[in-house]
Amino acid sequence: MLSLSGVGIFLGALFFAAALTPTLVPRSYLTQGALAGTCFAIGYLAGILWRWLWHYLELPEPSARARSNANALATVVCLLVVVVFLRQAAEWQNSIRAVMKMAPVETAHPLKVCVIALVTFVVLLVLARLFVLIARFVAARTRRLVPRKVANVVGVLLAALLFWSIANDLLISTAFRALDSSFREFDALLEPERPQPTAPGKTGSAASLVKWTELGRAGREFAVSGASAAEISAVTGRPAQDPVRVYVGLRGADSAQARARLALDELKRQHGFDRAILLVITPTGTGWIDPAAMDAVEHLHDGDVASVAMQYSYLNSPLSLLFQPEYGAEASRALFSEIYGYWTTLPRDKRPKLYLHGLSLGAMNSEKSAELFETIGDPIAGALWSGPPFESRIWRSVTANRNQGSPAWLPEFRDGRFVRFMNQNGPTVAAGAPWGAMRVVYLQYASDAITFFNYRDAYQRPAWMEAPRGPDVSPELRWYPVVTMLQIAVDMAVATSTPMGYGHVYAPEHYVDAWAAVTDVRNWSAEALARLKEQLAAKARKTSAGRAEDDPYADRGG
């Protein structure tokens, strides 16, 4: 391999060391190594650019001896920094694990981290040098026709265009088609442990307008996994009804509008508009709906709840957001328009209270489903959006305009009459504070990277790092230019690997508090609510620890 830049190695080592510091989610040695190697490569690139700028400005060059001594000193400093930070890595990871009540790790596997980082750096270095070779080759051929500096610019531009075309048109498109096909086939598989419901009131039954085979994996799970009236009564000690759950999969009809009409017809068939509570749910990318959210609201209202949802993609949320960002918004808008349009024709004193709900990508698309001018004359009752992604338009606006002094990870917005934020410890607004005509609650954890990632973290310290910090954020977390943004980006990819109640894994006991606020629950005592939260939490954790095929939480990453 050709010689390496001393300045590049020095800056790369600093970036490598910064990448070992903690962020929001505990990391395995594999993700830590890949992240550290990428950060080393970025630091190395910064050193190369620094040398190029020095030469371009024709600044005085140090002598060969001075350069050799400086490189030797930089190498020693780099080794010391890397060794010190590697020795500290396990303690930093344990600082995150401690706030999430996870068992500490004895080692951060420094050798494995270094090997993976080295492999990552070498791959990136080879690609970078291939880019330079192509740029120089093109520049050399172009120099016969245009001045040297113009030829250099042409070489860089054409090399960039070639790399982008290969990455976008070949690698990304091929990977997308393969993933879409894979997720589609997986979605179509019928689970032997989940038989078709026989009760005519269930979605997917023989009497249903929606075929069992066309529901999709997430739809079948949603349709049959909810608690029955008897199970709800066993927990609450009160009379209950079987909740109504309507779901339409991607195979249900050819267009979003047709699937929305089918969902409305099925909801009417199951008498969903006769219930006290009606939820219009936007699922995650694969169509998954969080059982923790559904169990909480259905128990709070003794099963007197109807919910309707519609699948819009086969891909999980990050891939849907990357490749099909418009599909979710189109589907959620179509479903809301159908449900809301029919709901407004019903007598106001006999129709259910209408709410919106979504988790993750579902929250972002649910925000887009209802338009202000459409609902202002006959507003819905409210919305519960959990783990909203950083690109969520309304969430970003409210957070940016929060009351002065309130933290970015749990904002207060004006007098709290219309929008409130909640986390593990509940809301910042007093429980008895008055609400307006519509109630919107954002349930979010300070350790949720999907909510708090921002591209500006590359050059600006994020507001959620300011004191006081969230209860589930490591006190050892520090901001480093560029590196912190990459760390949070990696955290997004593993945000669902945390224990329930942290990261992007929302717990039923926290949903109980959120739904109680949104749906104006008044017929539960504080003691009864505490018992409900304990029972739902125990059930969810027991279910998650069971067999994967029986676990409705298994597809959480969707």
Secondary structure, DSSP 8 states (H G I E B T S, - for coil): -----HHHHHHHHHHHHHHTS--SS---HHHHHHHHHHHHHHHHHHHHHHHHHHHHTT-----HHHHHHHHHHHHHHHHHHHHHHHHHHHHHHHHHHHHTT----S---HHHHHHHHHHHHHHHHHHHHHHHHHHHHHHHHHTTTS-HHHHHHHHHHHHHHHHHHIIIIIIIHHHHHHHHHHHHHHHH---TTS----STTSTTSTTSSS-GGGSHHHHHHHHHSS--HHHHHHHHSS-----EEEEE-GGG-SSHHHHHHHHHHHHHHTTGGGSSEEEEEE--TTS---HHHHHHHHHHTTT-EEEEEE---SS-HHHHHHH-HHHHHHHHHHHHHHHHHHHTTS-TTTS-EEEEEEETHHHHHHHTTS-HHHHTTS---EEEEES--TT-HHHHHHHHT--TTS-TTS---TTSSSEEEEETTEESS-TT----SSEEEEE--TT-HHHH--GGGGTS--GGGSSS--TTS-TT----TTHHHHHHHHHHHTGGGS-TTBTTB--HHHHHHHHHHHTT--SS-HHHHHHHHHHHHHHHHHHHTS-GGG-TTTTTT-
